[in-house]
């Protein structure tokens, strides 16, 4: 599921066990998507395995839809060896 935060423009997306948040963020960048791992917002070192999505960065609903579909496709697949090597 996706967790929304009170009508804001950000959402948290919990990740399947086969993706680490930092690995997914790197893989997403190769697809032209920019997401942030939860660890970037966690000061105590106990970050959930999730990414933060900023929904306000797209200029149109069509652009947002395309970006979310691209992210969904990425989430459905397990990371490749190339993705695991990205830091």
ABEGO torsion letter per residue (X at the ends): XBBBBGGBABBBBBBBAABBAAAAAAAAAAAGBBBBBAAAABAAGBBBBBBBBBAAABABAAAAAAAAAAAAAAAABBBBAAAAABX
